[in-house]
Amino acid sequence: MQFLADNKFLYDSSMPTQSNSKPWPIFPYTLDNGFRQDCVIEPCPKDTDKHPGFWEVPIVDYWRKRVVIEGNA
C-alpha cells in the first residue's frame, strides 16, 4: 500500500474479501483509519497502516450454491 500511496495512486482493488454479508456487504473505503477487512491472502496490511485519502475497493467473493433438480439442469 505504501508504494501505491507514494506514487500518487488513488485506489487499490487487489485485496479479496469474503465479508459479503456479515452484517452487510463491504463497500469501498478510505484507508484514513487503516485496513478494515478480512485478510484472505498473506501478507496482510496492518490495522495501523493508515493512508489518508487512499481508497480500497475490495474484491468481494460471492458464492452461489447451484441446486440441480432432476430434469431441469
Secondary structure, DSSP 8 states (H G I E B T S, - for coil): -HHHHHTT--EE---EE--SSSSS----EEETT---S---SSS---TT--EEEEEE--EE---------TT--
